[in-house]
Amino acid sequence: MADSVVMSEITQGMSPAVTFGLLAAWALHDAEEVVFGPRWIRSSLPELRKRFPGVPERLWKALEGVDQREFTVAVGAMAVVVAAASVRGHRAGGRSAFFQGAVDGFGLHGLMHLAQAAAVRGYTPGSVTSPLIVIPYAVWARGRLRRVGRLRPMDARGAVSGLAVAGAATALSHCVARRLVRR
């Protein structure tokens, strides 16, 4: 009973839609990536190699090696990270630095998808749900956190840190997937 009273005091004024919305928005966005990602990479790689000759060969090789199964497992590994951030955010009433960093990283990663689509002058996996789900969710969640006085300010350093953590989590998810799939 005491735990539920403390929990309701912490989460007061904070809808679970804010914290668990991260997981829901992420799941919808990553569904697009799972459906289109590996197939798009395979079909677009020759053109991308010609268009961006300065990209290191090891990156192209790494992209060539990603198949549907490995990609799907990597998304599952990332689901654990996003779910943990959502739960932590909920338990902390939105105050969690981990949760807020995940929201910021998610929103910034949506902007990266749009930049990728602009760079290739066309569709890239994730570029449809980024302006429809990812970025609006991140802006909305930050607004809700601000409204209840729980938003941590984000500066350039925080933005770089959020992108770095999102990139590291993505890389780690793919490493885990590669190890699990190749066994």
Residue pairs with C-beta under 8 A, 6 or more apart in sequence:
7 91
10 91
10 92
10 93
10 95
11 90
11 93
11 94
12 93
13 93
13 148
14 93
14 94
14 144
14 145
14 148
14 150
15 144
16 90
18 89
18 94
18 141
18 144
18 145
19 86
19 87
19 89
19 90
19 94
19 99
20 86
20 90
21 137
21 140
21 141
22 82
22 85
22 86
22 89
22 99
22 102
22 103
22 106
22 137
22 141
23 79
23 82
23 83
23 86
25 106
25 133
25 134
25 137
26 78
26 79
26 82
26 106
27 79
28 129
28 133
29 110
29 126
29 129
29 130
29 133
29 134
30 75
30 78
30 79
32 125
32 126
32 128
32 129
33 71
33 75
33 125
33 126
34 71
34 72
34 75
36 125
37 66
37 71
37 125
37 126
38 66
38 67
38 68
38 71
39 68
40 123
40 124
40 125
41 63
41 64
41 66
41 125
44 120
45 60
45 63
45 64
48 55
48 60
48 120
49 55
49 60
51 120
66 174
67 181
69 181
70 174
70 177
70 178
70 181
71 177
72 177
73 176
73 177
73 180
73 181
74 170
74 173
74 174
74 176
74 177
74 178
75 173
76 177
77 172
77 173
77 176
77 177
78 169
78 170
78 173
81 102
81 169
81 173
82 102
82 106
84 98
85 96
85 98
85 99
85 101
85 102
86 99
86 102
88 96
88 98
88 99
89 96
89 98
89 99
89 100
89 102
89 103
90 99
92 99
93 150
94 100
94 144
94 145
94 148
94 150
95 150
97 152
100 145
100 151
100 152
101 158
101 161
101 162
101 165
102 166
103 138
103 141
103 142
103 145
104 138
104 142
104 154
104 158
104 159
104 162
105 162
105 163
105 165
105 166
106 134
106 137
106 138
106 166
107 134
107 135
107 137
107 138
107 139
107 142
108 138
108 159
108 162
108 163
108 166
109 134
109 163
109 166
110 126
110 130
110 131
110 134
110 135
110 138
111 130
111 135
112 163
113 124
113 126
113 127
113 130
113 134
114 127
114 130
114 131
116 124
116 126
116 127
117 123
117 124
117 127
126 134
142 151
145 151
152 158
154 162
